[in-house]
Amino acid sequence: MSAALPLSAASGANALLERLPVVLRDGLLGYLPESLRWIVSGLITIAALLAVFGLLFAYLTLAERKLLGRIQNRPGPNRTGWFGLLQPFADAVKALTKEDIVPREADAVLHYLAPVVLVALSLMGFAVLPFGRLLVPVELDSAVLYFFAAGAATELAVFMAGWASRNKYSLLAAMRALAQLISYELPLLLSFVPVIMLAGTLSTTEIVTAQGGWTLGFLPHWHVLTPWGFAGFVIFMIAALAESNRSPFDLPEAESELIAGHLTEYSGFKYALFFMAEYFGMCALSGMAVTLFLGGWQAPCAFLEFIPSYAWFGAKLLALLFGFIWIRATLPRLRMDQLTRLAWKFLVPLALINLGTAAFWFLTAGWSGPLQLVRWAVAVALVVVPFLLLGRRLTAGVAPRTYRYAT
Amino acid sequence: MLFPFLIIACLTLASAAVAMMLRNLIHSALLLVLSWAGIAAFYLWAGAEFIAFAQILVYVGAISMVVLFAVLLTRPSRDVDLPLPAPTVLRIASGLMAAAMVASVLLTAVLATRITGGRSHAPNLTVKDLGALLAGPHAASLLVVGVILTVALLGAIIIAAPAPAERPEDQP
């Protein structure tokens, strides 16, 4: 973690809370000889990330089950501990003590490697997320590229799992996972290109810094509050849902068609590792969405700056994760052809048009006064009109769907 | 400084060599991915961060998928080993010729590069500089590459396009 960024106009109490994690780490490092400090510093960062996101994973599973239960009008887990608060630990013990079964026909090496590779790759993304003003695990010049390079390889692990299981359902799931990745990689990458165009950098820290400041003291300069940023954010979140294999894009593990997809032949702790990787991937992509579009660790209003930056990052992250769970409870799963059609015919063209919108926004940055209104009107039109035209054209004849109930 | 390079080189070359020897195409493809990742590691070692991550994004993330897809869709059976006919003079000769052609292209490229002596610092290129380079001096080659890729894509679509769907379940 670096302490390169100076605290801007933070008050004394804020500065203390803000610095607390760094102060704690430096205090611990003070007891060590000089030669060991760099490696222990790295290890502390890794341990902190694992502890925070491990616990978040544990309680996210509980929160998901509770929320799904609430939405479906049932209590959810409520037997272990108060309000089911110990349920994640009971689940962990169960996963650890279950027998680990490897099918006789399976490709043993790949079958073993798949969950390990998956978890390792999905953890790598956390390294470049700026969790707070002073909390950036690794500062890279091309951090955004690193993040998506690490994420791009995860679907390879899903393929390994599906293929190595020697099970037709697993293999079908692997094929679906590949098709899904190829389809959604493009809108995912295209959706954040405007952010890089406007910020002029691939560094996550600088992208967050570029979103600092307020108009009139309460309107933050987050990218999501511009026309191109809003469109980019929505495309990014849809593609992120697909990339993390979450409902409504969970076709690789569609239980009504494919048993459990690529998880069919996994049991015990390896099965738990797949879930861990899914939630880590979801957290990492949400964290990236927060960084790119929602202002990262920036507070929404100037007078709220007394709350430490990492709390704001956490709050935004949790809000996005709640959105993921809400979507899972609300939307039915897509069919394979609908999934690829949505990506290629709808999201990719819109993301490409969004590049033009962002270019227009960039070129008209000097406009002021009434021209500012023209700028907003043109940019909004550039986002909304293609959306409406394309949506109407693609759904012509089938939407809105009419439902007939038995009488 | 040399030690990491040796490890990376051995890993890359070894995985590529094993990928060639194996008769299981999926294993070969996965090892090839490992070898591409090794090349990315080499770029990282050389200080070219951007191109290293781009290499992983394109090769490990995208091209590997295309390779795996091609293997899965074209093989009628997933029995492990491909039958390998005995080598003939023609096959050995064509293999050697292909290898010699690739080697000659690479060697001329390596020999034609003027290597400035001494340890130079890695140029501090930002994304903006890279973009300006691509859109300025190298715009023509970028356009040519784009046109070639588009033509290849269109050709692939035309070859792969099935007859128009009639079934009701193919409607959105």
Interface residues (C-beta under 8 A of the other chain):
Chain A: L110 L140 D141 S142 L145 Y146 F148 A149 A150 A152 A153 E155 L156 F159 M160 W163 L171 A174 M175 L178 A179 L181 I182 E185 L189 I196 G200 T201 L202 D337 Q338 R341 L394 T395 V398
Chain B: I26 H27 L30 V33 E49 F50 F53 A54 I56 L57 V60 G61 A62 S64 M65 V66 L68 F69 L72 R78 T126 V127 K128 D170 Q171 P172
